[in-house]
Amino acid sequence: MTTNRDADRRPPTLVLVHGTHSSSAWASGLTTELTLRGHRCVAVDLPGHGAEAFYPRSYQAPQDLGELAIEPSPLAKITIDDYVERVVDVVRRARRHGPVILAGMSQGGVTVSRVGNAVPELLDRVVYVAAYCCVDLPNMAAYLETPENGDSLLPRIAATVVADPAVLGATRLNWRSADPAVFHAVRDALAGDFTDEGVRRLLGALEPDESAGIPLAEARGEAHTWGRIPRTYVRFTLDRLIPPALQDRFVAEADRLTPDNPTDVRSVAAPHVGPFDRPELVEIFSELAAGR
């Protein structure tokens, strides 16, 4: 398959997209390690995240759980189109300096696929890191009902939900809850081999609000656009949020859609949130940046 890099020999830029309730900080360790190896990389803050994150007054200590359930969220107005627009802008700017590899983690895979549909000519490769890669079914929510997702511990994270997403327009999670069930749910679903200290750091880094519309947004990769782009799927074999069986389903569906463009599959023994500076993951991205 002909790619942008066949004609453009400049080093690529790795553009990294975070998952739900998160920010570009998820990739800080990865971008540091890759930069020290001489690679160009940038992690994007999606709208309403990172420097734009919203922390309700009632989320602070002492918490007001009643108010936390109803305090309006600016993320209610944010859509998948806003996410795509933000990332396309970064991709266009990076493309002026050479090829672009676009990678997404977890829910970030939805944005990666939509960007691939929108500007396939600007992307040298798309990479899914334990991420949703919708093909046969229309959106993330539909895949949550599949047999391959049956072992997911996502329902345990429901212990952190403090508001009705349909009413608030945002999925609000109380990562600062004093309930021990929250701590154990996060460890089991997201961070299986983390120390207690590592889980506490993770809880401190997660953001309370996420647009409720993203899991319901049309997210299928299209054969004539996204399907032309070389792709890699990085399986996390210890993932208990997106089980390996569901990750394998994403790969199988993509390969059926584009049999002439099979997925490059890599595997890392990691839970859902990495961390992303694991040497194996750094090596995978270094190899992809080098065209291997």
N, C-alpha and C positions, 0 to 999 in steps of 0.2 A: 504494500500500500504506500502510495506517495504521501509524504507529510510535508509540512511547512519547512522542516529542518533539512529536507533533501536539497532545497534551494538556498536556505539561509543557514550558514555555518556558525553564526554567532552563538555564544552561550545562551541557554534558555533562562527565562525567569520562572521560578516556581511561585504560583499564586495560591495561597492556602485559605480555605473557607472553614470557619468554625461551625460547631453544631449548636443545638438548642441551649438556651439559658447560659450562654458562654460568650466568649469574645476572642479577639486575636491572641490574647494571652495564652490560650490553650497550646499555641504553637511556638511560644517564645523559646523554649529549650531547643526545639527542632530547628528553628530559623537560625539560632545562634550557632549550633553545631554545623549546619550546612554552610553558613557564611564563613566560618573558620576554615572550611574545606574549599573555599573559593567560589561557591555557588551564589547566584543571584536569587533572592527569595523575599517575598513580602506576604505577611498575614493580614487579611482584611477584617475590619470590624463591620459587620452588617448593620443596617439602620436599626437604631434602638439598642445597640450593644456597645460594649467597650466604653469609650469616652462619652457615648450618648445613652448609656444605660440609665434606666429609671429605678430608683430605690424609694419605694413609698415611705412616707413619714412613719407610718404605722409598722414598718418593717424593722425600724431601729429599736434599740433597747431603751426603756422597757417596751416590749411589743404590745400593740393593741390588736388582738386577733379579730375582734368584731369589725374594726375599721379596716383592717387589712383585707377583709373579704369583699369590701365594697369600694375602696379608694380607687378612683379611675386611673387607667393606665394609658399613656400616649402610644403604647405599642398596639393598642386596639385598632389604630388606623393604618398600621403597616401591613403591606401585602407582599406576596412572593415577587410581584413585579418590582417593588422597591428594592428587594434583595438583588434581583437580577440586574437592575439598572446600576446599582452600586458596584457589583462585580464586573460587569461589562466595561464600565468606565476604567477600572483598574487594569483590566485585560488590554484595553485599547492603548492605554498609556505605556504599559509594559511592552506591548508588541512593537512599538517604535524602536526598541532596542534589541529585538531578536525574538525567537520563538517563545511560546508561553505554554507551560504545563499547569493546568488548573486542577487542584486537589480539594476534596471536601471530606469532612469527618462527620459521621452520624447524620443528623438532619441536614448538614451542609451538602450532602449528596443531592438533595432536591434542587438546590440552587445550581450546582454544577451541571446537572442534566438540562435545566432550563437555559442556562448560558450556552451550553453546547448546541441546543436547538436554535438559539438566537444568532450566534456568531461562530459557527464551526470553522470558518476560514481563518479565524484568529488563534485557534488552539492547535497545538502540536500533539497534546495528549490530555486526557482526563483521567484522574485518579480518585478512586473511592477508598477511603480508609475506614473500614468497619462502618460503611455508610449505606443509606437507603439509595437504591438504584432502581427506580420504578420503570418497568417495561410493559408487562402484560396488564397490570392493574393500575388504576389512574393516579393513586396517591399513597402517601405513607399510611394513612388510616386504614386503607383497604388491606395492606400487608399485615397489619396487626391482627387481623382476623384469620390469617392463613395457618394451616397445620404446622408449617415450618417455624412459626413464631410461638408455638404452644409452650415452649420451655422458657420464654422470656420472663425476666423478673421485673419488667416494666410496671406491672400492677403494684408491686411493692412501693414504687416511687409515689403512688397515689396517696400515701400517707402524708406527703408534704403539700398536697393541694389544699389551698385555703379559700378558693373562690370558684364560682361557677364560670368556666370559660365562655359559655354561651351568653352569659349576661355581661361579664366584664369585657369580653372581646380579647382577653389575654389569658394565657395559662400562667397563673401565679403560684409559685411554690415557695414554701417557707423553709429554706435551707438552714435557717437559724433556730429552728424549733429545738426546745429542750427535751423533746420526746426521744428516748433512746432508740425507739423503733426507726426513726428517721436516719440516725447514724448508721444503724445496721443495714437498713434498706439500701442506702447509698453505697456502702462497702460491698454488699452482696451483688447488687445489680451493675455497679459501675467500676468498682475498684477492688476486685477480689483479692489481689495480693499486696495491697497497700498496708503500711503500718497505720496505727491509730493516728499518729501525727500526720501522715500523708492524707488520710481521709479528712482530717480537720482542715488541712490546707485546701483540699478540693472544695469542701463546703464553703470556705471563705471566698473562693474564686468564682463560684457559680452565681448567676444573676437571678433575681426573683421572677422577672416577667419575660414572657415570650409571646409573640403574636399567635393567637389561637387559630388563625387561618392557615398557617403553613402546612400542618399535617393533612389538611383537606384540599390543598391546592393541586391542580393538575400538574403532574411531575414526570410524565412518561418521556423517555428519550425517543426521538423520532429517527427512523432508519435513514432518511435522506439527508439529515443534518447531523445530529448527535452521532448517529450510527457510522458516519464516515471517519470519526476521530479515533485514533488508536487509544485504547483504554487499559487501565490497570486496576485490578481490585486487590486491595491488601486485606486479607482475612485476619481477624483477631480470633484465635482459636479458643481463648478463655473468656470470650465475650458472653455475658449473661443478659444483656439488654437486647442486642440484635444477635440471636443465636447463630452459630456457624451454619446450621441448616438453612436459615433464611438468607445468610450471606451467599451460600452456594446457589440458592434459588435465583438470586439476582444475577449471578454470573450465567447460569443456565439460560435464563430468559434472554439476556443480552446476546448470548451467542446464537440462540435460535433466530433472533431478529436480524443479526448481521453475521451469517456464517462465514463470510469472507473476511471478517474483521474480528477474530476471536479475542477474548479477554486474556490479558497477561495476568496470571494469578500468583500472588505472593502470600505467604503466611507468616504471622508473628504470634508467638505465645504471649498474648497480652489481654488484659480485661478491657472493657469498653473505652475507658479514658486513657489508656496507654500506660505510663506517660509517653509523650510523643518524642522525647529525646532518647528513647531506648536505642541502643547501638544498632539493633537489627533494622529498625525503622529508618534511622539516619542513613544506613547503608543502602537501603532500598531507594530512597529519594536521591541519594548521591549517584547511584547507578542510572536511574531514570534521567537525571540531569545530564549525565554523560552519554546518553543514548544507548544504554545497555538494558 
